[in-house]
Amino acid sequence: MFLQVIIVGDAGVGKTCLSFRFCNGRFPEFTEATIGVDFRERTVPIEGEQLRVRLFFLVPGPFVSIR
């Protein structure tokens, strides 16, 4: 099973920290600004199945347009 989630938000609101926490179980000590798009992935066991969750996070701006 596979699930893709897109997280969209203004710069500096914590998208990178949220995805890092979900995938690594802790918040990062330091982060750098995401330019455009980045992603992380984690496999989660649900009801005896392995669900692969891919988180994409976007920063709308001159490089990314959301319509």
C-alpha positions as CSV (number, residue, x, y, z in Angstrom):
1,M,0.0,0.0,0.0
2,F,1.2,3.5,-0.8
3,L,0.0,7.0,0.4
4,Q,1.3,10.3,-0.8
5,V,0.6,13.4,1.4
6,I,1.3,17.0,0.2
7,I,1.9,19.6,3.0
8,V,1.6,23.2,1.8
9,G,2.3,26.3,3.9
10,D,4.1,29.6,4.1
11,A,7.9,29.7,4.8
12,G,8.9,29.2,8.4
13,V,5.7,27.5,9.7
14,G,7.2,24.1,10.5
15,K,6.5,21.8,7.5
16,T,10.1,20.4,7.5
17,C,10.0,19.9,11.3
18,L,6.6,18.1,11.1
19,S,7.8,15.7,8.4
20,F,11.1,15.1,10.1
21,R,9.2,14.3,13.4
22,F,6.9,11.9,11.6
23,C,9.7,10.0,9.8
24,N,12.5,10.1,12.5
25,G,10.5,10.2,15.8
26,R,12.1,13.5,16.9
27,F,12.3,17.1,15.9
28,P,15.5,18.3,14.1
29,E,18.0,20.4,16.1
30,F,18.6,22.7,13.1
31,T,16.9,23.1,9.7
32,E,17.7,24.9,6.5
33,A,15.0,26.7,4.4
34,T,13.4,24.4,1.8
35,I,13.5,25.9,-1.7
36,G,10.6,24.6,-3.8
37,V,9.8,21.0,-3.0
38,D,11.3,18.3,-0.7
39,F,10.0,14.9,0.5
40,R,10.5,12.3,3.2
41,E,9.2,8.7,3.4
42,R,8.3,6.2,6.1
43,T,6.8,2.8,6.2
44,V,4.1,2.3,8.8
45,P,2.5,-1.0,9.9
46,I,-1.3,-0.8,9.8
47,E,-3.6,-3.8,10.3
48,G,-0.9,-6.3,9.4
49,E,0.0,-4.4,6.2
50,Q,3.0,-2.2,5.5
51,L,1.8,1.3,4.4
52,R,4.5,3.4,2.7
53,V,3.8,7.1,3.4
54,R,5.6,9.7,1.3
55,L,5.3,13.3,2.5
56,F,5.9,16.1,0.0
57,F,6.2,19.6,1.4
58,L,6.0,22.7,-0.7
59,V,6.8,26.4,-0.2
60,P,4.7,28.5,-2.6
61,G,6.7,31.2,-4.2
62,P,8.6,32.1,-7.3
63,F,9.7,28.4,-7.8
64,V,6.4,26.7,-7.0
65,S,3.0,27.7,-8.2
66,I,-0.1,26.0,-6.7
67,R,-3.3,26.2,-8.7
